[in-house]
Amino acid sequence: MRKITAILLFLAAAMTVSAQNLKSGGRLRPEQAIMDIRHYTVALDVNPDNKSISGYTEIRLNLSEPSPVILLDLWQGMKVSGTWINGKSAAFVHGKDDLLRIHPSAILPAGAVKVKVTYGGIPAEAVRPPWTGGFQWDKDSQGNPWISITCQGEGAKIYFPCKDHPSDEPNEGAEMIITVPKGLTVAAPGLLQKSVTKKDKTTWYWKTNYTISNYCILFNIGKYKVARRMYTTINGNQVPMEYYVLEENAGKAEKLLDLFEQSCRILEKYFGEYPWVKERIAASETPHLGMEHQTNIAYGNKYRYEKLGNAEFDWLLHHEFGHEWWANKVTNRDWGHMWIQEGICTYGDALATRDLAGEDAYLKRMAQSSFSFQHRYPIVRGDEVDSDSAYQGDIYGKGAFFMHTLRFVMGDEKFFPALKKLATDPAYVYDNTVVTSDVESLFSKANGKSLDPLFRLFLYSTDKLEIKFRQTGADTWWVSLQNLDMTLPLEIKTEEGIRTVQVNKKGIRVTSKTMPEADPRVFYLKKVMYE
């Protein structure tokens, strides 16, 4: 018996490891490229005692051409018990490649298809949530189950069958029907439709009608209380604001909602109205640090507030909430362009510093951040890139710093309206995913001349802007750009102070009795050479 137990434990550990090696996105398989996901329904019974789930997922999709197979992603650790296509039982193969192949009795014509999969098992546990995701089976200080899911890198295939690619979100939203032991609360995307208690279990029915990334289709479970208030958006719409807080921390909820409102005011100022006004603004307290789950962000910063100017501020709450615009509303079509979500969201953190502590504090923050980048890989490493290849630290800070550079190059009167347009124009939001070339085209148009060389230098390479000073006389210098073929504004500090000049490869003459300093307030990632 001991030997059998040891073998079972080894197999369980091996399955968990394989789950943590999952990647999202990458090159679309032809069988999935013809699928347009319309809606997910995920219905699961969650058993905290044995850390298992069981139930079904229904998927509505459209095929653009006939197909002999429906190909879905699902981690091999889940055991599939049955599959149906348009209500008819279908054969399936669930392989070690984490793919579920469902074979109808005849070739499916182009058009609408409804797929149902029943399955269950012990989902992989998160090793380092939220970065290495999975299920997190925790307990609060009172011993109550406290459960969360994170799967941005792995994809939702870690626990339900789906098309795991950022280019295809369910255009008609998702429903979650989650059953838990009585006394626990489930928080999920969208709006709560109802909860039904039978004997010792309660089923929670959640629904969102918005487009949503599959890694945001998940739930948190806990002994929660709900703090609520109404929030009036920048456009005058009334939206419920909710915080699912552990009962033991209920006294801290109102203060957090105050900071929630503060962040929403700042983010709406720069990025437009809160994106999900027909549903809600919400956060759930989680045992991990945090995540950007749509209409229900995960918050686990333990109420560690800081001071920005005279205001209290929660950086984690603000950052994850910023993702409601950058990731959830404006979504990269491919993980290779993940900087759009992470970098611009991080720039939103800097804008909070600007609003609460002033322009000088903002400039200091950006200057200090410029020393922290690794420059090991380009921010954009190509198309058809999986989540592991795309994810690196520089997509956050260096992506944000690039927006800082764009602001200086374009000027506030062009930059800020363009930034808001990216977050509000129908061409770039909700169903319409984006890549870097879309962002470049928008900002170039707003600028009145192409910014493509700037995007190429700072996003597609690890190079810095090279600025050269050549002394041509006792108090004259020739300053030029070495590796960028466009004209840029450049601040130069001399004994007379700071002035802005327009510089290109050809160069210009600068007069200074002392050695001039390029870009003293740090708007560029640069290498300065003197000759």
C-alpha positions as CSV (number, residue, x, y, z in Angstrom):
1,M,0.0,0.0,0.0
2,R,2.8,2.4,0.8
3,K,4.4,1.7,-2.5
4,I,1.1,2.4,-4.4
5,T,0.6,5.6,-2.4
6,A,4.1,6.8,-3.3
7,I,3.4,6.1,-7.0
8,L,0.1,8.0,-6.9
9,L,1.8,11.0,-5.2
10,F,4.6,10.9,-7.8
11,L,2.0,10.9,-10.6
12,A,0.1,13.7,-9.0
13,A,3.2,15.8,-8.7
14,A,4.2,15.0,-12.3
15,M,0.8,16.2,-13.5
16,T,1.1,19.4,-11.6
17,V,4.5,20.1,-13.0
18,S,3.2,19.5,-16.6
19,A,0.4,22.0,-15.9
20,Q,2.9,24.6,-14.8
21,N,4.7,24.2,-18.2
22,L,1.6,25.2,-20.1
23,K,1.8,28.2,-22.4
24,S,-0.9,30.3,-23.8
25,G,-1.2,31.6,-27.4
26,G,1.5,31.1,-30.0
27,R,0.8,29.9,-33.5
28,L,-2.9,29.1,-34.2
29,R,-3.5,25.6,-35.5
30,P,-5.5,25.6,-38.7
31,E,-8.4,23.7,-37.0
32,Q,-8.7,26.5,-34.5
33,A,-8.1,29.4,-36.9
34,I,-11.5,28.7,-38.5
35,M,-13.3,28.9,-35.1
36,D,-14.8,32.1,-33.8
37,I,-15.7,31.6,-30.1
38,R,-19.0,33.3,-29.2
39,H,-19.8,32.2,-25.7
40,Y,-18.6,30.0,-22.8
41,T,-20.7,28.5,-20.0
42,V,-18.6,26.9,-17.2
43,A,-20.6,24.9,-14.7
44,L,-18.5,23.3,-11.9
45,D,-19.0,21.7,-8.5
46,V,-16.0,22.7,-6.4
47,N,-15.0,20.4,-3.5
48,P,-12.4,22.1,-1.2
49,D,-11.9,19.0,0.9
50,N,-10.4,16.9,-1.9
51,K,-9.4,19.9,-4.0
52,S,-11.4,18.7,-7.0
53,I,-13.8,20.1,-9.6
54,S,-16.4,18.4,-11.7
55,G,-19.0,19.5,-14.2
56,Y,-19.2,20.7,-17.8
57,T,-18.4,23.5,-20.2
58,E,-20.6,24.5,-23.1
59,I,-19.1,26.5,-26.0
60,R,-20.9,28.3,-28.7
61,L,-18.8,29.0,-31.8
62,N,-19.0,29.7,-35.5
63,L,-17.0,27.8,-38.1
64,S,-15.9,29.9,-41.1
65,E,-15.6,26.7,-43.2
66,P,-16.5,23.0,-42.9
67,S,-14.5,20.9,-40.5
68,P,-14.2,17.3,-39.5
69,V,-13.0,18.1,-36.0
70,I,-13.5,20.5,-33.1
71,L,-10.1,21.2,-31.6
72,L,-10.0,22.6,-28.0
73,D,-7.3,23.2,-25.5
74,L,-7.6,21.4,-22.1
75,W,-4.9,20.3,-19.7
76,Q,-4.3,16.6,-19.8
77,G,-4.8,16.4,-16.0
78,M,-8.6,16.9,-16.4
79,K,-10.5,13.7,-17.2
80,V,-13.1,14.1,-19.9
81,S,-16.1,11.8,-19.6
82,G,-18.2,12.9,-22.5
83,T,-18.5,15.3,-25.5
84,W,-21.4,16.4,-27.6
85,I,-21.7,18.5,-30.8
86,N,-25.1,20.2,-31.4
87,G,-26.7,17.9,-28.8
88,K,-25.3,14.6,-30.3
89,S,-22.7,12.5,-28.5
90,A,-19.4,12.6,-30.3
91,A,-16.2,10.6,-30.1
92,F,-13.1,12.4,-28.6
93,V,-9.4,12.0,-28.0
94,H,-7.8,13.9,-25.1
95,G,-4.1,13.6,-25.6
96,K,-1.0,14.3,-23.6
97,D,-0.5,17.4,-25.8
98,D,-3.2,19.1,-23.8
99,L,-5.5,19.1,-26.8
100,L,-9.1,17.8,-26.9
101,R,-10.1,16.5,-30.4
102,I,-13.9,16.0,-30.8
103,H,-15.0,14.1,-33.9
104,P,-18.6,14.5,-35.1
105,S,-20.2,11.6,-37.1
106,A,-20.1,13.8,-40.2
107,I,-18.2,16.9,-41.4
108,L,-19.5,20.0,-39.8
109,P,-20.7,22.6,-42.2
110,A,-19.7,26.3,-41.8
111,G,-21.9,28.1,-39.3
112,A,-23.0,27.9,-35.7
113,V,-21.9,25.0,-33.5
114,K,-22.6,24.1,-29.9
115,V,-20.1,21.9,-28.0
116,K,-20.5,20.4,-24.6
117,V,-17.7,18.7,-22.6
118,T,-18.2,16.9,-19.2
119,Y,-15.1,16.5,-17.2
120,G,-13.5,16.6,-13.8
121,G,-10.4,16.0,-11.7
122,I,-7.9,17.7,-9.5
123,P,-6.8,20.9,-11.1
124,A,-3.1,21.9,-11.0
125,E,-2.2,24.0,-8.0
126,A,-0.6,27.4,-8.4
127,V,3.1,27.2,-7.6
128,R,3.7,31.0,-7.5
129,P,0.5,32.8,-8.1
130,P,-0.3,34.9,-10.0
131,W,2.9,34.4,-12.1
132,T,2.8,30.6,-12.1
133,G,-0.9,30.0,-12.0
134,G,-3.4,27.3,-11.2
135,F,-5.8,26.8,-8.3
136,Q,-4.8,28.2,-4.9
137,W,-6.5,26.2,-2.1
138,D,-6.0,28.4,1.0
139,K,-7.8,29.1,4.2
140,D,-8.5,32.4,6.0
141,S,-7.4,33.0,9.6
142,Q,-10.7,31.5,10.8
143,G,-10.0,28.2,8.9
144,N,-12.6,28.8,6.1
145,P,-11.8,27.7,2.6
146,W,-10.3,30.6,0.5
147,I,-9.8,29.6,-3.1
148,S,-8.6,31.5,-6.1
149,I,-7.5,30.8,-9.7
150,T,-4.8,32.5,-11.8
151,C,-4.0,31.4,-15.3
152,Q,-2.8,34.3,-17.5
153,G,0.3,32.6,-18.6
154,E,-1.1,29.1,-18.7
155,G,-4.5,30.0,-20.2
156,A,-7.9,28.9,-19.0
157,K,-7.3,25.4,-20.5
158,I,-5.8,24.7,-17.1
159,Y,-9.3,24.0,-15.9
160,F,-11.9,24.3,-18.7
161,P,-11.9,23.4,-22.5
162,C,-11.4,26.5,-24.6
163,K,-9.7,28.0,-27.6
164,D,-6.6,29.3,-25.8
165,H,-5.5,32.3,-27.8
166,P,-5.7,36.0,-27.0
167,S,-7.0,36.8,-30.6
168,D,-10.4,35.1,-29.9
169,E,-12.5,36.2,-27.0
170,P,-16.2,35.1,-26.6
171,N,-18.0,38.0,-28.3
172,E,-21.2,37.2,-26.4
173,G,-19.7,36.9,-23.0
174,A,-19.6,34.0,-20.5
175,E,-21.7,32.4,-17.8
176,M,-20.3,30.7,-14.6
177,I,-22.4,28.3,-12.6
178,I,-20.3,27.4,-9.6
179,T,-21.4,25.2,-6.7
180,V,-19.7,25.3,-3.3
181,P,-20.3,24.2,0.3
182,K,-23.1,26.2,1.9
183,G,-21.8,29.3,3.7
184,L,-19.1,30.2,1.1
185,T,-19.5,32.9,-1.5
186,V,-18.4,32.8,-5.2
187,A,-17.3,35.9,-6.9
188,A,-17.0,35.8,-10.7
189,P,-17.2,38.1,-13.8
190,G,-20.2,40.3,-14.6
191,L,-23.4,40.4,-12.6
192,L,-24.7,37.9,-10.1
193,Q,-28.0,36.5,-11.4
194,K,-29.0,34.4,-8.4
195,S,-27.8,31.9,-5.8
196,V,-29.6,28.7,-4.9
197,T,-29.0,26.7,-1.8
198,K,-30.0,23.1,-1.6
199,K,-29.1,21.1,1.5
200,D,-25.4,21.7,2.2
201,K,-24.5,23.4,-1.1
202,T,-25.0,26.7,-2.8
203,T,-24.9,27.4,-6.5
204,W,-23.9,30.8,-7.7
205,Y,-24.9,32.0,-11.2
206,W,-22.8,34.7,-12.7
207,K,-23.1,36.2,-16.2
208,T,-21.2,38.8,-18.3
209,N,-22.4,39.9,-21.7
210,Y,-19.1,41.6,-22.6
211,T,-16.2,40.2,-24.6
212,I,-13.8,38.7,-22.1
213,S,-10.3,37.1,-22.2
214,N,-10.4,33.4,-21.3
215,Y,-7.9,33.9,-18.4
216,C,-10.5,36.3,-16.8
217,I,-13.2,33.6,-16.9
218,L,-12.7,32.3,-13.4
219,F,-13.9,32.7,-9.8
220,N,-12.8,33.3,-6.2
221,I,-14.4,31.5,-3.3
222,G,-14.3,32.6,0.3
223,K,-16.2,33.5,3.5
224,Y,-16.9,36.9,2.0
225,K,-19.0,39.9,2.9
226,V,-19.8,42.4,0.2
227,A,-19.3,46.2,0.6
228,R,-21.3,48.2,-2.0
229,R,-21.8,51.7,-3.1
230,M,-22.7,53.4,-6.4
231,Y,-20.1,55.2,-8.5
232,T,-20.9,57.9,-11.0
233,T,-18.7,57.7,-14.1
234,I,-17.1,60.6,-15.9
235,N,-20.0,60.3,-18.4
236,G,-22.6,60.4,-15.7
237,N,-23.5,56.7,-15.6
238,Q,-24.3,54.9,-12.4
239,V,-22.3,51.8,-11.8
240,P,-22.3,49.5,-8.7
241,M,-18.9,49.3,-7.0
242,E,-18.4,46.2,-4.9
243,Y,-15.6,44.7,-2.8
244,Y,-15.8,41.0,-1.8
245,V,-13.9,41.1,1.5
246,L,-13.1,38.4,3.9
247,E,-15.4,38.6,6.9
248,E,-12.4,39.1,9.2
249,N,-11.4,42.2,7.2
250,A,-14.9,43.7,6.7
251,G,-13.9,46.8,8.7
252,K,-11.3,47.7,6.1
253,A,-13.7,47.6,3.1
254,E,-15.0,51.2,3.1
255,K,-11.5,52.7,3.0
256,L,-10.5,50.4,0.1
257,L,-13.6,51.5,-1.8
258,D,-12.5,55.1,-1.2
259,L,-9.2,54.3,-2.9
260,F,-11.0,52.5,-5.6
261,E,-13.0,55.6,-6.4
262,Q,-9.8,57.7,-6.3
263,S,-8.1,55.4,-8.9
264,C,-11.2,55.3,-11.1
265,R,-11.3,59.1,-11.3
266,I,-7.6,59.3,-12.4
267,L,-8.0,56.4,-14.9
268,E,-11.1,57.9,-16.4
269,K,-9.4,61.2,-16.8
270,Y,-6.7,59.8,-19.1
271,F,-8.4,56.7,-20.6
272,G,-12.1,57.5,-20.8
273,E,-15.1,56.1,-19.0
274,Y,-14.9,52.9,-17.0
275,P,-15.3,50.2,-19.7
276,W,-18.0,47.9,-18.1
277,V,-20.7,50.4,-17.2
278,K,-23.5,48.0,-17.8
279,E,-22.2,45.6,-15.2
280,R,-20.0,46.6,-12.2
281,I,-16.7,47.8,-10.7
282,A,-15.5,45.1,-8.3
283,A,-12.6,43.5,-6.5
284,S,-12.2,40.3,-4.5
285,E,-9.8,39.8,-1.7
286,T,-7.5,36.9,-2.7
287,P,-4.6,35.0,-1.0
288,H,-2.3,36.0,-3.9
289,L,-1.1,39.5,-4.7
290,G,-3.5,40.5,-7.5
291,M,-4.7,40.0,-11.0
292,E,-6.7,42.0,-13.6
293,H,-9.8,39.8,-13.8
294,Q,-12.5,41.6,-15.7
295,T,-15.2,43.3,-13.5
296,N,-13.7,41.4,-10.5
297,I,-10.0,42.2,-10.1
298,A,-8.1,40.2,-7.6
299,Y,-6.7,42.2,-4.6
300,G,-4.2,40.8,-2.1
301,N,-2.0,43.7,-1.1
302,K,-3.1,43.4,2.5
303,Y,-4.2,47.1,2.8
304,R,-0.6,48.3,2.6
305,Y,-1.2,51.9,1.5
306,E,1.4,54.5,0.7
307,K,1.5,58.3,0.4
308,L,1.4,60.1,-2.9
309,G,1.4,63.8,-2.3
310,N,-1.2,64.2,0.5
311,A,-3.2,61.3,-0.6
312,E,-3.2,57.6,0.5
313,F,-2.7,55.3,-2.4
314,D,-2.7,51.5,-3.1
315,W,-0.4,50.8,-6.1
316,L,-1.6,47.2,-6.5
317,L,-5.3,48.2,-6.5
318,H,-4.6,51.0,-9.0
319,H,-2.5,48.8,-11.3
320,E,-4.9,45.9,-11.5
321,F,-7.8,48.2,-11.9
322,G,-5.9,50.0,-14.7
323,H,-6.0,46.7,-16.6
324,E,-9.8,47.1,-17.0
325,W,-8.7,49.5,-19.8
326,W,-5.4,48.0,-20.8
327,A,-5.8,44.2,-21.2
328,N,-9.6,43.8,-20.8
329,K,-10.9,46.6,-23.0
330,V,-7.8,47.1,-25.2
331,T,-6.5,43.6,-25.8
332,N,-3.4,42.5,-27.6
333,R,-4.2,40.1,-30.5
334,D,-1.0,38.2,-29.9
335,W,1.2,37.8,-26.8
336,G,4.1,39.2,-28.7
337,H,2.5,42.6,-28.2
338,M,1.9,42.2,-24.5
339,W,3.6,45.5,-23.8
340,I,0.4,47.3,-24.9
341,Q,-1.4,45.8,-22.0
342,E,1.3,45.8,-19.4
343,G,3.3,48.8,-20.4
344,I,0.5,51.3,-20.9
345,C,-1.2,50.1,-17.7
346,T,2.1,50.7,-15.9
347,Y,2.2,54.2,-17.4
348,G,-1.2,54.7,-15.9
349,D,0.5,54.1,-12.5
350,A,2.9,56.9,-13.3
351,L,0.0,59.1,-14.2
352,A,-1.5,58.5,-10.8
353,T,1.8,59.9,-9.4
354,R,1.4,62.9,-11.6
355,D,-2.1,63.6,-10.5
356,L,-1.6,63.0,-6.8
357,A,2.0,64.2,-6.2
358,G,2.6,66.6,-9.2
359,E,4.6,66.8,-12.4
360,D,8.0,66.8,-10.7
361,A,7.2,63.6,-8.8
362,Y,6.1,62.0,-12.1
363,L,9.4,63.1,-13.8
364,K,11.4,61.8,-10.9
365,R,9.6,58.4,-11.0
366,M,10.2,58.0,-14.7
367,A,13.9,59.0,-14.4
368,Q,14.5,56.5,-11.6
369,S,12.7,53.7,-13.6
370,S,15.1,54.2,-16.5
371,F,17.9,52.6,-14.5
372,S,16.0,49.4,-13.8
373,F,15.6,47.9,-17.3
374,Q,17.5,44.8,-18.4
375,H,17.4,45.3,-22.2
376,R,17.9,41.6,-22.7
377,Y,15.2,41.2,-25.2
378,P,13.2,43.5,-27.5
379,I,9.8,44.5,-26.1
380,V,8.2,43.1,-29.3
381,R,9.7,39.8,-30.2
382,G,7.6,39.1,-33.3
383,D,4.2,37.7,-34.0
384,E,2.7,34.3,-33.0
385,V,4.6,34.4,-29.7
386,D,3.5,32.4,-26.7
387,S,3.0,33.8,-23.3
388,D,6.3,32.5,-21.9
389,S,8.3,34.1,-24.6
390,A,6.5,37.4,-24.4
391,Y,6.6,37.7,-20.6
392,Q,9.6,39.6,-19.3
393,G,10.0,42.4,-16.8
394,D,10.8,45.2,-19.4
395,I,7.3,45.0,-20.9
396,Y,6.1,46.8,-17.8
397,G,8.6,49.6,-17.0
398,K,10.2,50.0,-20.3
399,G,6.8,49.9,-22.0
400,A,5.7,52.6,-19.7
401,F,8.9,54.6,-20.3
402,F,8.2,54.4,-24.0
403,M,4.9,56.1,-23.5
404,H,6.8,58.8,-21.5
405,T,9.1,59.3,-24.5
406,L,6.1,59.5,-26.8
407,R,4.6,62.2,-24.6
408,F,7.8,64.3,-24.8
409,V,8.2,63.8,-28.6
410,M,4.6,64.6,-29.4
411,G,3.7,67.1,-26.7
412,D,0.8,66.9,-24.4
413,E,-1.7,68.5,-26.8
414,K,-1.2,65.6,-29.2
415,F,-0.2,62.8,-26.9
416,F,-3.0,62.7,-24.3
417,P,-5.9,62.8,-26.9
418,A,-4.2,60.0,-28.9
419,L,-3.8,57.9,-25.7
420,K,-7.5,58.4,-24.9
421,K,-8.4,57.6,-28.5
422,L,-6.6,54.3,-28.2
423,A,-8.7,53.4,-25.2
424,T,-12.0,54.6,-26.5
425,D,-12.2,54.4,-30.3
426,P,-14.3,51.3,-31.4
427,A,-11.5,50.3,-33.8
428,Y,-9.2,49.4,-30.9
429,V,-11.5,48.1,-28.1
430,Y,-13.7,45.2,-27.0
431,D,-14.1,42.9,-30.0
432,N,-11.3,44.6,-32.0
433,T,-7.9,43.4,-30.7
434,V,-4.7,45.3,-31.5
435,V,-1.0,44.9,-32.3
436,T,1.9,47.3,-32.1
437,S,1.5,48.5,-35.7
438,D,-2.0,49.7,-34.8
439,V,-0.7,51.7,-31.9
440,E,2.1,53.2,-34.1
441,S,-0.3,54.2,-36.8
442,L,-2.7,55.9,-34.4
443,F,0.1,58.0,-32.7
444,S,1.8,58.8,-36.0
445,K,-1.5,60.1,-37.4
446,A,-2.0,62.2,-34.2
447,N,1.6,63.4,-34.4
448,G,1.3,64.5,-38.1
449,K,4.4,62.6,-39.1
450,S,5.6,59.0,-38.8
451,L,6.8,57.8,-35.5
452,D,7.7,54.3,-36.9
453,P,11.5,54.8,-36.5
454,L,11.0,55.6,-32.8
455,F,8.8,52.5,-32.3
456,R,11.4,50.4,-34.2
457,L,14.3,51.6,-32.0
458,F,12.7,51.3,-28.6
459,L,10.3,48.4,-29.0
460,Y,11.8,46.1,-31.7
461,S,15.4,46.3,-30.6
462,T,17.3,46.5,-27.3
463,D,19.3,49.6,-28.5
464,K,19.3,53.0,-26.8
465,L,19.1,56.3,-28.6
466,E,22.7,57.3,-29.4
467,I,23.5,61.0,-29.0
468,K,26.9,62.4,-30.0
469,F,28.5,65.7,-29.0
470,R,31.5,66.8,-31.0
471,Q,33.4,69.8,-29.8
472,T,34.1,72.2,-32.7
473,G,35.4,75.2,-30.8
474,A,36.1,76.6,-27.4
475,D,32.4,77.0,-26.7
476,T,30.7,75.3,-29.7
477,W,29.5,71.7,-30.0
478,W,27.9,69.7,-32.8
479,V,25.2,67.4,-31.5
480,S,23.6,64.7,-33.7
481,L,21.7,61.4,-33.5
482,Q,23.7,58.4,-34.5
483,N,21.2,55.5,-34.9
484,L,17.8,57.1,-35.6
485,D,16.7,58.6,-38.9
486,M,14.2,61.2,-37.7
487,T,14.1,64.6,-36.1
488,L,13.5,64.6,-32.3
489,P,13.2,67.2,-29.7
490,L,16.1,67.1,-27.3
491,E,16.6,69.0,-24.1
492,I,20.2,70.3,-23.6
493,K,21.5,71.7,-20.4
494,T,24.2,74.4,-20.6
495,E,25.5,77.0,-18.2
496,E,22.4,79.1,-19.2
497,G,19.9,76.4,-18.2
498,I,17.8,73.9,-20.2
499,R,16.5,74.5,-23.7
500,T,14.9,72.3,-26.3
501,V,16.4,71.9,-29.7
502,Q,15.4,69.7,-32.7
503,V,18.1,67.2,-33.6
504,N,18.5,64.5,-36.3
505,K,21.4,62.6,-37.8
506,K,22.6,65.6,-39.7
507,G,23.0,67.5,-36.4
508,I,23.0,71.1,-35.2
509,R,25.4,73.5,-33.5
510,V,25.1,74.2,-29.8
511,T,26.9,77.0,-27.9
512,S,28.0,76.3,-24.4
513,K,31.0,77.4,-22.3
514,T,30.6,74.2,-20.2
515,M,30.2,70.6,-21.4
516,P,26.6,70.3,-22.5
517,E,24.3,67.7,-21.0
518,A,21.8,65.8,-23.1
519,D,18.3,65.0,-21.9
520,P,18.8,66.0,-18.2
521,R,15.2,65.3,-17.2
522,V,15.4,61.9,-18.8
523,F,12.8,61.5,-21.6
524,Y,14.9,59.0,-23.5
525,L,16.8,55.8,-22.9
526,K,20.1,56.9,-24.3
527,K,23.8,56.6,-24.8
528,V,25.6,59.9,-24.9
529,M,29.1,60.1,-26.5
530,Y,31.5,63.0,-26.5
531,E,34.3,63.6,-29.0
